[in-house]
Amino acid sequence: MAIHVVTGGFLSVGAADLSAYVQSVTFDEESDEVESTVWGQTQRSFVVGLSTASMRVTFAQDYDASALYQTIAPFYKTSQAFVLRPFNGAASTSNPEWAGNVLVSQLTHLDASQGDLNTQNVQWRAFDITTVYA
């Protein structure tokens, strides 16, 4: 079993490589548990229902031209394609790639305290997910 320390992954949103701004990312999927119990059963049974995915990202904020804020601000209230890999390299069996779309329904304009790093914290719904183990 290989255990990894992430030192540089890859995240693009709307075809823009945002990897240089990422401090942390969490990408998860969850499915509804739908009860399927019928007469005659003595225990409840369940099937998998609809799935939901989300991506939570903490970016180091940058307002310079062509930097983070100027890149993602126009994405607000739109759906954008994304690609995510744990390591900055081609997709492989040891570097899976998740791709799909995110609904950019959240945008942080300013999140800062005196002496702290200004960050952009977002949580976006993800859909049409595919996973590649090249």
Stockholm file with secondary structure:
# STOCKHOLM 1.0

chainA/1-134         MAIHVVTGGFLSVGAADLSAYVQSVTFDEESDEVESTVWGQTQRSFVVGLSTASMRVTFAQDYDASALYQTIAPFYKTSQAFVLRPFNGAASTSNPEWAGNVLVSQLTHLDASQGDLNTQNVQWRAFDITTVYA
#=GR chainA/1-134 SS CCCCCCSCCEEEETTEECGGGEEEEEEEEEEEEEECCCTTCSSCCEEEEEEEEEEEEEEECCCSTTSHHHHHGGGTTEEEEEEEESSSSCCBTTBCEEEEEEEECCCCSCCCCTTSCCEEEEEEEEEEEEEECC
#=GC SS_cons         CCCCCCSCCEEEETTEECGGGEEEEEEEEEEEEEECCCTTCSSCCEEEEEEEEEEEEEEECCCSTTSHHHHHGGGTTEEEEEEEESSSSCCBTTBCEEEEEEEECCCCSCCCCTTSCCEEEEEEEEEEEEEECC
//
